[in-house]
Amino acid sequence: MSAETDFLPLSGLQHFLYCPRQCALIHVEQEWSENRFTAEGNVLHEKAHSGADEHHVAEGIKITRSLPVKSARLGLSGICDVVEFHRSGDVIPVEYKRGKPKAHRADEVQICAQAMCLEEMLGLEVESGFLFYGKRRRRTGVDFDAPLRELVIGTARDFHCQFANRETPAAAYEARKCEACSLIDICQPRLDRRKGGAASWFEQIAFEEIDNPIENGL
């Protein structure tokens, strides 16, 4: 159980699963930068919060937008884009994402964590939710089963550990992830592709200049 002063942003779970270094840069080192992908995501979230992009309104459903949630068990707090309260008693979170469904489970973990927060706050069970992807313009259902819930718990634990230890992992360049990341210029992942990382590279350059003083104008 965590005190509210120790709560971390729920969105950090998605950052951690996508890339632990990205997560540390954002939440430990407080670095941030925008690119086209983050801007598109911001626009989609603004539409969701304002109701301008709602595609599922039916009788007997109360829709709440920008709902703050928290969990002492997970030590997390955040905002749900949309939560549907059905007359049947079902509570269904809906998270808006740009792009399309991904190979990893970062988006699923984020919305499942929202559901676990809702369960703790409302004292009921939230069995499923939806991810609305802007590129596909339709919802993808997510079942909050036991393996996904365990992944949420484990990721939250690792996120808290990273934050408490103020750890920023070394960069590891992966073209598919890194080229889409808004922090690529801050992270400089290509430097660490050299053996020993950036520090070793600078050291190598320094020795080359010392070994060849005339050639290097020394």
Order of alpha helices (4+ residues) and beta strands (2+ residues): beta-alpha-alpha-alpha-beta-beta-beta-alpha-beta-beta-alpha-alpha-alpha-alpha
